Amino acid sequence: MTQAQLEALLQRLTERLALALRADPFDLRIGQQVGAELVQSHIASAEGLGRTIEVIQLRLVRDLDLAVDDVDDRMARLLATVATGYARALRDRTLDEQEAIRRAAMTARATAERALRDSEARFRHQATHDPLTGLPNRTLFTERLTAAITAPGRGADRIGVCFLDLDRFKVVNDSLGHQVGDSLLVAVARRLRRALGEHLVARLGGDEFVILVERTGGTEDVVKVAEAALAAVSEPAPVDGHELTVSASIGIVERQVAGTSPLELMRAADSTLHWAKAAGGARWSLFDADRNRQDLARYALSAAIPAALDRGEFYLDYQPLTGLRDGRVVGMEALVRWRHPELGVLRPDSFIPLAEETGLIVRLGSWVLAEACREARGWAAGPGGAPFVSVNLAVRQLHRPGLVQEVQGVLGRTGLPAERLQLEITESTMMSTVAEPVRALRVLADLGVRVAIDDFGTGYCNLAYLRDLPVSELKVAGEFVAGLRAPAGDPGSRTDERILASLVSLAHALGLTVTAEGVETADQADRLRAIGCDAGQGWHFGRPGPARPYLDRSPALTDTAS
């Protein structure tokens, strides 16, 4: 209250007490009411009651000019009732405040408990369901799959899983943004749920979904589910102003419950999904145990490559490149072999593709380059000089920054002259539009390193493009040479011979030498020599093996061996 409001209140209460003193009959309730009203007006400090009594005595006795003997008894009793009323009101207010605090504490506790329950419930619509699509998530799917496999009496049942992944979904995110991608996932989830409502459809994360098919009657049941899922996904989807059409790949696993586990089932489905992806997508693939075993063996083999390099299990064989005019060994191609401790000697086609897939080809290729240069440095020069060593360069090696520095370093450490190293590049790699690999090869060619196109004729076969590339040799694919095994009068053989003659003529016009691969007979060698081919490589001249026998072989012995 303001000062004026306070004074008005006290004036009013004083007048009530004065009236009570004079009133007849004398009403003690007025004193209690005044005491209570003081407390209600928040005049409830420790000094409040004492100051009130002091004011009553001064104002009512002196200021109102009342005789003490007339009001002495009444005054004492009135002051007592004021004190009583004040004390009772103060007590009641204290009790009310305590009750209010108690009620507030109870309300706060109830609110906190309710919030905790709501939070726990939300933690549980988040622990088992995907927040974006509302579908069951990996946790709930795993629980259902485990129950379907381990529940008593289910051993004789059959079960199926469809592992679904959208094809090229990353393109949507990258080109249209993640918001559109999320909207597309929601649309796909809605369609799958609508089309496969009787089965559990879950989102595992990203653009991966999985469908559980319980108590199947065989593979056909799960295939029908997969085809329905593919059809649902492929419908055009209007999303944020875009009409998007996507496809999906599905890996299918269907088997008896007995003898399997959730982990094995999901791993098999995941592997099968990759088969569908590798086949081009927009399809389903069915799990095949034999193919899976082969994949596992391939994986184990690729995983063993680094340790095999450390243990020195790889070695090089060489196959000669022989001049067709004089029979001299002009070069030797290095071919890597793996002396596997359990599987024996492995040929390149059993592990090179794995190394290329995993990126290990870079380390393996670096070892081959260094080892071939080291061994070639020790080859003695014959009448026509020491042969060059030819090393295949993988795509990843060619695109790797620092290729020039690596080759320079190897040549420097081994002491091999640059002109005695030839790098073989596949035709498709050379026809790439990426400028950096070509620039690196130009630098190496300027240093004297030979550059050859391997398996020429199986790719783009763009001779005009070769004019601007740092290439010194073409190695013509064995497919063309194979046609020369037929008699010279055979129409097909004549066609291949004319093709080869044209290739040789054009290559020579570009200043390139030509080596024919896959030469297996003397007749092939004679016909290649007749059309002007420079060199040949194949079993007719020697199978891959140690370099020494070919280095010791003279041209006369070569002709005799042929």
Secondary structure as the mmCIF struct_conf table of DSSP 4:
data_model
#
loop_
_struct_conf.conf_type_id
_struct_conf.id
_struct_conf.beg_label_comp_id
_struct_conf.beg_label_asym_id
_struct_conf.beg_label_seq_id
_struct_conf.end_label_comp_id
_struct_conf.end_label_asym_id
_struct_conf.end_label_seq_id
HELX_RH_AL_P HELX_RH_AL_P1 GLN A 3 ARG A 22
BEND BEND1 ASP A 24 PRO A 25
TURN_TY1_P TURN_TY1_P1 LEU A 28 LEU A 28
HELX_RH_AL_P HELX_RH_AL_P2 ARG A 29 GLN A 40
TURN_TY1_P TURN_TY1_P2 SER A 41 HIS A 42
BEND BEND2 SER A 45 SER A 45
TURN_TY1_P TURN_TY1_P3 ALA A 46 GLU A 47
HELX_RH_AL_P HELX_RH_AL_P3 GLY A 48 GLN A 57
HELX_RH_PI_P HELX_RH_PI_P1 LEU A 58 ASP A 63
TURN_TY1_P TURN_TY1_P4 LEU A 64 ASP A 65
HELX_RH_AL_P HELX_RH_AL_P4 VAL A 68 PHE A 123
BEND BEND3 ALA A 127 THR A 128
STRN STRN1 HIS A 129 HIS A 129
TURN_TY1_P TURN_TY1_P5 PRO A 131 THR A 133
BEND BEND4 LEU A 135 LEU A 135
STRN STRN2 PRO A 136 PRO A 136
HELX_RH_AL_P HELX_RH_AL_P5 ARG A 138 THR A 150
BEND BEND5 ALA A 151 ALA A 151
TURN_TY1_P TURN_TY1_P6 PRO A 152 GLY A 153
TURN_TY1_P TURN_TY1_P7 GLY A 155 ALA A 156
STRN STRN3 ARG A 158 LEU A 166
TURN_TY1_P TURN_TY1_P8 ASP A 167 ARG A 168
HELX_RH_AL_P HELX_RH_AL_P6 PHE A 169 LEU A 176
HELX_RH_AL_P HELX_RH_AL_P7 HIS A 178 ALA A 195
TURN_TY1_P TURN_TY1_P9 LEU A 196 GLU A 198
BEND BEND6 HIS A 199 HIS A 199
STRN STRN4 LEU A 200 GLY A 205
TURN_TY1_P TURN_TY1_P10 GLY A 206 ASP A 207
STRN STRN5 GLU A 208 GLU A 214
BEND BEND7 ARG A 215 ARG A 215
BEND BEND8 GLY A 217 GLY A 218
HELX_RH_AL_P HELX_RH_AL_P8 THR A 219 SER A 234
BEND BEND9 GLU A 235 GLU A 235
STRN STRN6 ALA A 237 VAL A 239
TURN_TY1_P TURN_TY1_P11 ASP A 240 GLY A 241
STRN STRN7 HIS A 242 LEU A 244
STRN STRN8 ALA A 248 GLN A 256
BEND BEND10 VAL A 257 VAL A 257
TURN_TY1_P TURN_TY1_P12 ALA A 258 GLY A 259
HELX_RH_AL_P HELX_RH_AL_P9 PRO A 262 ALA A 278
TURN_TY1_P TURN_TY1_P13 ALA A 279 GLY A 280
BEND BEND11 GLY A 281 ALA A 282
STRN STRN9 ARG A 283 LEU A 286
HELX_RH_AL_P HELX_RH_AL_P10 ALA A 289 ALA A 303
TURN_TY1_P TURN_TY1_P14 ALA A 304 ALA A 304
HELX_RH_AL_P HELX_RH_AL_P11 ILE A 305 ARG A 311
TURN_TY1_P TURN_TY1_P15 GLY A 312 GLY A 312
STRN STRN10 PHE A 314 GLY A 323
TURN_TY1_P TURN_TY1_P16 LEU A 324 ASP A 326
STRN STRN11 VAL A 329 HIS A 340
TURN_TY1_P TURN_TY1_P17 PRO A 341 LEU A 343
STRN STRN12 GLY A 344 LEU A 346
HELX_RH_3T_P HELX_RH_3T_P1 PRO A 348 SER A 350
TURN_TY1_P TURN_TY1_P18 PHE A 351 PHE A 351
HELX_RH_AL_P HELX_RH_AL_P12 ILE A 352 THR A 358
TURN_TY1_P TURN_TY1_P19 GLY A 359 LEU A 360
HELX_RH_AL_P HELX_RH_AL_P13 ILE A 361 ALA A 376
TURN_TY1_P TURN_TY1_P20 ARG A 377 GLY A 378
HELX_LH_PP_P HELX_LH_PP_P1 TRP A 379 ALA A 381
STRN STRN13 GLY A 382 GLY A 382
TURN_TY1_P TURN_TY1_P21 PRO A 383 GLY A 384
STRN STRN14 GLY A 385 GLY A 385
HELX_LH_PP_P HELX_LH_PP_P2 ALA A 386 PRO A 387
STRN STRN15 PHE A 388 ASN A 392
HELX_RH_AL_P HELX_RH_AL_P14 VAL A 395 LEU A 398
TURN_TY1_P TURN_TY1_P22 HIS A 399 HIS A 399
BEND BEND12 ARG A 400 ARG A 400
TURN_TY1_P TURN_TY1_P23 PRO A 401 GLY A 402
HELX_RH_AL_P HELX_RH_AL_P15 LEU A 403 THR A 414
HELX_RH_3T_P HELX_RH_3T_P2 ALA A 418 ARG A 420
STRN STRN16 LEU A 421 THR A 426
HELX_RH_AL_P HELX_RH_AL_P16 GLU A 427 MET A 430
TURN_TY1_P TURN_TY1_P24 MET A 431 MET A 431
BEND BEND13 THR A 433 THR A 433
HELX_RH_AL_P HELX_RH_AL_P17 ALA A 435 LEU A 447
TURN_TY1_P TURN_TY1_P25 GLY A 448 GLY A 448
STRN STRN17 ARG A 450 PHE A 456
TURN_TY1_P TURN_TY1_P26 GLY A 457 GLY A 457
BEND BEND14 THR A 458 GLY A 459
HELX_RH_AL_P HELX_RH_AL_P18 LEU A 463 LEU A 466
TURN_TY1_P TURN_TY1_P27 ARG A 467 ASP A 468
BEND BEND15 LEU A 469 LEU A 469
STRN STRN18 GLU A 473 VAL A 476
HELX_RH_AL_P HELX_RH_AL_P19 GLY A 478 ALA A 482
HELX_RH_3T_P HELX_RH_3T_P3 GLY A 483 ARG A 485
BEND BEND16 ALA A 486 ALA A 486
TURN_TY1_P TURN_TY1_P28 ALA A 488 GLY A 489
HELX_RH_AL_P HELX_RH_AL_P20 PRO A 491 ALA A 509
TURN_TY1_P TURN_TY1_P29 LEU A 510 GLY A 511
STRN STRN19 THR A 513 GLU A 517
BEND BEND17 THR A 521 THR A 521
HELX_RH_AL_P HELX_RH_AL_P21 ALA A 522 ALA A 530
TURN_TY1_P TURN_TY1_P30 ILE A 531 GLY A 532
STRN STRN20 ALA A 535 GLN A 537
BEND BEND18 GLY A 538 GLY A 538
TURN_TY1_P TURN_TY1_P31 TRP A 539 PHE A 541
BEND BEND19 PRO A 544 PRO A 544
STRN STRN21 GLY A 545 GLY A 545
BEND BEND20 ALA A 547 ALA A 547
HELX_RH_AL_P HELX_RH_AL_P22 ARG A 548 LEU A 551
BEND BEND21 ASP A 552 ASP A 552
HELX_RH_AL_P HELX_RH_AL_P23 PRO A 555 ALA A 561
#
